[in-house]
Structure formats: C-alpha cells, structure tokens
Amino acid sequence: MDPRAQDVLLCDLCETDPLQYLCEHCDINLCTDCVSKHLSDSSKKHKIAPYHLHRKFTPKFSKCLKHADKDCELYCESCHIPVCSNCISSGKHKGHDLSDILEKLGSKKQRIQKDLEELEKKIYPRYTEISSAVQTEKAEVQTNYGKLATTADQQGEVWHREVTAIVNKRKANIVETKTKHLSLLDKQADEITHRMTEINQAILEMKNILDNNDISLTSTYKSRNDEFNKLPPTIKVTLPSLSTPTINTEKLNEMFGLLSSLSVTTVKPLLDEPRLTAAIDTGYNTLSSVSCLSEDQVWTGGNNKTMKLFNLQNLPVYQV
C-alpha cells in the first residue's frame, strides 16, 4: 500500500493536494486543480468522477506478467492465471476456457466471503470451545492431583518414619504422572492455539483480499476451510487413583498403594456432515449388513451365506 494512504491520499499529478476525483479511463487520481490539466491532454479519452464513488468498487486490473503494458482482463480457467489480450492472440491459450476477469473476481470473492463467514461464525468458535475445555480440564487436573498428593501425605503420617521413603517415592510417581498428563494437555493446547493463529491469519488475509480488489491476490487465493474443518482429536485421560490398604509392615512397599498409570484415549470429533470416502462394489444383489473392522476395512453381508472383507480401494481382502 502507498504509505501516503495511511494519512491523506494525494493527487497522482501534483502529489501535494488531497485527491478528489478519478479519471476512469486513465485510472489516475486527481485533485481539483489538476483536473483541468489532465483534461487538456486531448490524445486520450477521459471520464472524470468523484473519487469516493470508486474507492471501493473500481476493480484493480493487474498488469500482465509477460506484457507489462497490458491489463489482464480475462482469466484462463485451464492455466488458472489472469491473461491479457496479447496472451490470447499469441495462441498459447488456444482451446482453453476463458472467462471475464471481473466475473471471476466476483465468484472468487463470493467464495472468500463464504469461507470468511464459516471461519468466523462456525469453525473458529468451535476451536474456542475446545480451547476453553482444555483449560478447564487442566485446572481440574491440578486439583485432582493435589488431592492425590494429600492422600499420600495422610497415609504417610499414619505410617510415620518407617514409611517416609515410600511416601516420597509415591509422591515422585504422582508428580511424574501429573507431568505426563499436563504435557499431553499442553501439547494439545499448543496445537489448538497454533491452528487458531493460522485461522486468524487466514481471516486477515481474506479480509485484505475483500477490502482490496486486487485481481492478482484474488486469483491466487486458495481455500483452507477444508483443512481447518478437520478439528483436532480430543484427548481423554483417565485420572489415576491411589489405593490405601490396611497397614501390613511385612509388605510395606506393596501395601502402601500403587499409582495407576495414565489411560489415554484419543476421541476424534464427529463431522458436521457425512463425507463419502469410498464406493465399494460388494457384488451382492442386496446388501444386508455392514461392520467396520478398522478405518480402512469393512465386513459386508448380503443375500447369500458369504461374508466379504473389503478395503477402501474396493479390493476384496477375505471372504467366509
């Protein structure tokens, strides 16, 4: 962006007075005094209009990369690039599907607007909810592990000095287990924060494209909403417990109680809408039952006594 635009936009001719008008044919910004000077050039056609009427609606045609003096007024659907009239006449895009650049701009901006709304109103709020849930769980972890440490202290007081070493050992196990637990949650929180940062950056970039009708930026835009729609898996960890059996000095170490290990389960979030991942020809006239063996294998049963195991490449693996 022109640094002058951060304060007051100036006339392109005198570069001193604020701009008031725009010549639509020449695409030049003018102040009141410079309008007459610009119109004095009779070798070109001119159309003067107030600048504010065009500030947000006048498209910014990008210059052709191969023909610097030409504006790109068409878009090659086959090459996915803006092109000028010289590019077309050169024959390099012969047989390619071409569309009006302004129509392409409009459709692209509609897609960007749709993606922006989905990110702001649907995807990002879901990440916010997940992030909040992780933070709440971290607080609960601190409380619950504190309770475990207290239990260990109380049991140690009953056993006095003879169990001091065991108490310290168990507390060390608790701290180690808590560290692993918090490490898992910290990793998940970091991944969510990183993805939220990426979404915020994508939102800013899309708003920039929408605010600045730049053909080059708009034509190169690629949606990442499908990527962001794939929410991170939720980690479910079963809190360990500390048993407190009756004191038996002969089995002091065993009977003090063992801290159970972390039980980690990854729960993938359900999709908002079902997604077709494969189409399998089972060979049955009537398919009566389906059972998933794994993420990429499925058992099928039909109108006979044969069961078939398929993978997602539509290949039979086994049948009984």
Beta strands, then each sheet from edge to edge (+ up, - down):
strand 1: 21-23
strand 2: 28-30
strand 3: 48-50
strand 4: 74-76
strand 5: 81-83
strand 6: 98-100
strand 7: 234-238
strand 8: 263-267
strand 9: 289-294
strand 10: 297-301
strand 11: 307-311
strand 12: 316-319
sheet 1: 2+ 1- 3+
sheet 2: 5+ 4- 6+
sheet 3: 7+ 8-
sheet 4: 9+ 10- 11+ 12-
end
